[in-house]
């Protein structure tokens, strides 16, 4: 029996793999996690630390664009978030609508074009006519000082002004002080979490905006996928399907717990009104509101690849069938 080391955040939809209730056929699995997903990305990219690992889509595309084809993606989508909510603003900067971002300085977490930045930039361009070259960009971390990630390529177009955050500074403090007027981040900044009156969201009623976005586009934005080292797949032609099936089973068990819990108003969780929220989500997103596989995610994946290329992060626009395991393209 082969051994598989898998690096992945402890999401509810992988709990069955972490606790050992769900097996990967033909493999002994050792699950590994980290404080933040980018720590997993770095270990996989720098060290080949795992046989399979969670990886942000932008990191995968950057590697392939640089000629690094060590990893093959599986249509297992570990993190997905509607990203209108990822845009924060200084409330004194004169930003009342998306178009007001033109000419402003915007912070971004980790690198220019992180997963939580590619999506809102693309949406702003598609729907409001605001392209990245209309802003200036400062790259750092939200609540601690961190230079831009140095384990992945960070291309950007020559006409887009991108600078690192000043040494010792956090994007949260810079947003609250007005040194940057907006922030795109997968992580809410401390100043927002603590209720600073100087900081708000570009879309205050982001849930309504995001629900309307899904109704119009059918897209539930994908952040992170699961990748496997190419050499492991070459050695075992059944491995991709075995991993996919196990992750799909773990995800289905997580969703089923929530669906069945609605009978008793999901009283085993500590989140009030979870049941009516689930009812609204199922009415909009369907019974499988977190789909794996290629067919259900074609529009989201195609759109991400388009945004990635339009934002100058790749030399060409990638086709999704060149990213994912060939034997899973029909899932």
C-alpha positions, 0 to 999 in steps of 0.5 A, spaced: 500 500 500 502 506 498 503 512 502 500 519 501 502 525 504 497 531 503 497 538 505 490 541 506 487 546 511 482 543 516 475 545 512 469 542 514 468 538 508 475 534 509 474 532 516 472 525 514 479 525 511 483 528 517 479 524 522 480 517 518 473 515 517 474 516 509 479 512 506 483 513 499 483 507 496 490 503 495 493 508 500 495 510 507 494 517 508 497 522 512 494 529 513 497 535 514 495 542 515 498 549 517 496 556 520 494 559 513 493 556 506 499 560 503 504 556 508 502 549 505 503 553 498 510 555 500 512 548 502 509 544 496 512 549 491 519 550 495 520 543 498 515 538 494 513 537 501 507 533 500 504 528 494 498 532 494 496 539 496 491 545 496 494 550 492 491 557 490 489 557 482 493 563 481 499 559 484 498 554 479 497 558 473 504 562 475 508 555 476 505 553 469 506 560 466 514 559 468 514 552 465 514 548 472 509 543 470 510 539 477 503 539 479 497 536 476 490 539 478 484 535 480 477 538 480 477 538 488 475 545 490 477 546 497 476 554 498 471 558 494 468 565 496 464 570 493 469 576 493 465 582 492 466 582 500 474 582 499 474 590 498 475 594 503 475 602 503 477 608 507 471 611 509 474 618 508 477 617 501 471 619 497 470 612 495 462 611 494 462 607 488 466 602 485 468 607 479 471 612 485 477 607 485 480 610 479 486 614 481 487 610 488 492 606 492 490 599 493 493 594 498 493 587 496 495 581 501 501 577 499 502 578 492 499 582 486 494 577 483 492 573 489 486 569 489 482 574 493 485 579 488 484 576 481 476 575 482 474 582 484 479 586 479 476 582 474 469 583 476 471 591 477 473 591 470 467 587 467 462 590 471 464 597 472 470 599 467 475 599 473 482 596 470 488 595 475 492 600 471 487 605 474 490 604 481 496 604 484 498 597 488 501 596 495 503 589 497 504 586 504 500 583 509 494 585 513 495 585 520 503 583 521 509 586 516 510 581 511 514 582 504 511 580 498 511 572 497 518 570 495 516 563 493 512 564 487 513 569 480 510 576 481 509 578 474 505 585 473 504 589 466 509 595 466 503 600 466 501 597 473 504 601 479 506 595 484 510 596 490 511 593 496 509 595 503 514 599 507 518 595 512 514 594 518 508 597 516 501 593 515 496 594 510 491 594 516 494 600 519 495 603 512 488 603 510 486 606 517 490 612 516 489 613 509 495 611 506 492 606 502 485 608 500 482 601 499 484 594 500 483 587 497 484 581 501 482 574 503 483 576 510 479 581 513 484 587 516 484 588 524 481 595 523 475 592 520 474 587 525 475 591 530 470 596 528 474 602 526 469 608 523 474 609 518 474 603 514 468 599 511 466 595 505 466 597 498 459 593 497 456 594 504 450 589 502 455 585 499 451 579 500 445 581 496 450 584 491 454 577 491 447 573 490 445 577 484 452 576 481 451 568 482 444 569 479 446 573 473 453 569 472 452 562 475 459 563 478 461 561 485 468 564 485 474 558 486 480 560 490 484 553 491 484 547 488 488 540 490 494 538 486 498 532 485 505 531 484 505 529 476 510 523 478 505 520 483 500 520 478 505 517 472 506 511 477 499 510 479 494 511 473 488 510 478 491 515 483 487 521 481 480 518 481 481 515 488 483 521 491 478 525 487 473 520 489 475 520 497 475 528 497 468 528 494 465 523 499 468 527 504 465 533 501 458 530 500 458 528 508 459 535 510 453 537 506 449 532 508 450 533 515 448 540 514 442 538 510 439 533 515 441 538 521 435 542 518 430 537 520 432 540 527 434 547 526 441 545 526 441 545 533 448 542 534 452 548 531 453 554 535 450 559 529 443 562 530 439 562 524 443 557 520 437 553 517 434 559 514 440 561 511 441 554 508 434 554 505 436 560 502 443 558 499 439 551 497 434 555 493 439 559 489 445 555 489 442 548 489 442 542 493 450 541 492 452 548 493 459 546 493 460 542 487 466 538 485 468 536 478 469 540 471 462 540 468 459 544 474 465 549 474 467 550 467 464 557 467 468 559 474 474 556 471 474 559 464 473 566 467 478 565 472 483 564 466 481 569 462 482 574 468 489 571 470 491 573 463 487 580 462 491 582 468 497 581 465 499 575 470 500 570 464 503 570 457 497 567 454 490 565 456 490 558 459 485 552 457 482 549 463 483 542 460 491 543 460 491 544 468 487 538 470 488 531 470 486 528 463 482 522 466 477 527 470 475 532 465 469 529 464 467 529 471 
